[in-house]
């Protein structure tokens, strides 16, 4: 069975139900007869990126909850309308984080109509962040988490020396080298899926360089199309 190695954008879309590509990520990763490889470097990148965006969204949502606490509303409908308007304003100021604002807001929306429950909002969001961290490695029974052992670490350094002049960002370089090292070490047929077009194009060229360097591997690079 072909192993699917997934990049960080795909796992983030899978973890965030408000992500516009959530359903497509589910189909890719959770389909029938799919074996997923989660590299430790991808796991680290997702943890850092996801929690950074999640926490940024939490800060703005806290402010909305605080504004609600300081106001009196005649009806719950009036309160929710105010909250949703504030949410629209937040998103308009930072549209790149839209999916995360919607996600965090959905987690505490039902608490906003009870002022006595507002005190629990920080705890709810913190507990959910902990839950998300655990889901990063338990989203499917068919996932294999790959830590970089000493043998793959040496191999990763060898791959890096071959492609160090390629225009990868450092974190992307680590992920690519880990994927290549895994494919070489196991000899298994693998597909590496990424949603980053620049990374995809660079990875295609870098993979050819690796093969020219004398390494034999059954790895193909796939673009996670979003159209």
N, C-alpha and C positions, 0 to 999 in steps of 0.2 A: 504493500500500500504506500502511495506517495505521501510523504510528510509535508504538511503546510507550516512553514515558518512565518509567523506574522510580525509585522512591524508595529511600532508603538501607536501610530494613528488608528490602526484597525482595532487594537485592544481598547483604546480610549473610546472609540465609537461604540464598541460592544458594551462597555461599562456604563455609558451615559445614555439612558433611554430617551433623552431629549435631543441627542445628536441626530442630525439629518440623515446620517448614514448608518444609524443603529441597526435597522432591519437588514440592510445589505451586509453589514459585518456579521450579524447572526447567521445569515445564510451561508456565508463563507466559512465561518469558524465552527458552527454548531450543526452543520448538515450531516446527513447520514453518511456513514463510512468515511469519516474525516478523522485523521490523526493530526493533532496540532502540536507544534514544537514552540515552547516559550523559552527564549533565551534569557539568561540572567541579565544581560545587558539591556534587553527590551523591557524586562520587568522593572529594572531600576529607572529607566527612562520614563516609563508610564507612571511609576510611583511619583517621581519628581514633578512631571508635567501635570498629571491629573490633579494631584493634591495642591499644587501651586495655583492652578486655575480654580479649583474648588474653593480654596481658602479665600482667594480674591473675591469670588462671588459671595461667599459667606459674609464678608465684611460689609458689602453693600446691602445685602438682605437684612443684616442686623440693623442697619440704619433705617430701613423701611419699617421694621418691627418696632423700633424705638419711636419713630414718628407716630405710629399707630397708638402706642402706649400713651403718648402725650396728648392725644386728641379724643374728643367725644363724638361718637357717631350715633345717629338715631336708629339706624338699622344695620344688620350684618351685610346687606347688599351694598349699602353706601360705603362701608369699610372695605369690602373686597374691591369695589370699583376704585377707591382711593389707592389701595395697595397695587392693583394692576396698572394704574396710571403711573405710580412711582416706579414700578418695574419697567415700564416702557421708557421712562426717562433714563433710567440706569443703562438700559440696553442701547439707547441712542447715543449715549456718551462713550460706550465701550462695546461696539457691535461685534468685535472679534470674540467676545466671551458670551455671546447670546445663548448658546446651548447650555452653558453652565449656570447662567442666571435663571433660566427657565427650570433647570434641573433642581437647583437649590430651593427656588421658590416653591416648586411642587411638593417638596419634602415637608414644608412647614405651613403651607397655605391654610390647612384646616385648623391650625393653632392660632391663627391671627384673629379669629373672631371671639376669642375668649382671653381677656386681658390677664386672667390668672394663669393662663397657659404660656404666656409670652416669656416668662422667666425660664421655661424649659427649652426654648429655641436653641441657645448655644449648645446645650447638652445633646439635643437631638441631632444637630448637625455634626458635632464631634463624634458621636457614636456611629453615625452613618459613614464618616470618613474611615473609621476603624473597620467597619464592615466591608467597605469597598476594597481596602487593602487586602483583606482575606480573599475576596472574590477574584483578585488578580491572578491567583493560581488555582482557583477551584471552579472556574466558570464552565468547565466541561470535564466529564470523566475520561475523555479521550485526549487530555492534554499531558504532554511530557515537559516538565520543567528541566532545563539543561543548565547546570552550573559548569563553569569553566574550570576543569581540573588542570593539573600540572601539564599533562600531555597536550591538551588543547591550548593552554596558555602559551606553550612554546610554539605550537603551530600558528597560533594567532599572531605572534611576533614575526614569524617568518612571512606570513601573508602581508602583514603591515609593511615590511621592508620592500616587498614587491610593488605595492601600490601607494606608498607614502606621498607621492607627488600628485595623486588624484585629488580633485577638489571636493572632498568630503568634509563636512563638519566633524569635529572630533568624536562626538557621541555617535554619529552615523558611521564613522570609520570603525568604531568598536563593534557596533552591531553587525556591519557587513563582514568584518573579519571573523566574528564569532559564528556567523551563519556558514561561511566558507569552511571554517575549521570543523564545524559539526558535520558538514556534508563529506568532507575528506575523511574524517576520523571514523565515521559510521559506514561509509560506502553506500548509504541509502539514497534512493531517489527523493529529492526534495524540491519544493517550490517555495520561493521566498516572495511573499506578498507585501507590497508597500503602497501607500496612498500618496507618497511624495514624488511628484514627477521629476524633480531635479535629482533626487536620490536614485530613482529608477534608472534614469539615463546614465548617470555616473556609474551605477552598479553594473549595468550591462557591459560597459567598457572595462571596468575593473575586473570583472569575471573573466573576460577574454585574456587580460594580462596574467591572471592567475594560471589559466590553462597554458598560456605560452611559457610560463615559468616551470612547466613540467608536472604540475599537479593534475591528478585525475579525480574528477568528481562529477556526480550527477545532480547538478543544481541548476535550476532555471529561475529567472527573475520575472515576476508578474506584477503588472500595474493594477492596483485596486481602483478600477474606473468608477468615477462618481457621476457620470452623466447618464 
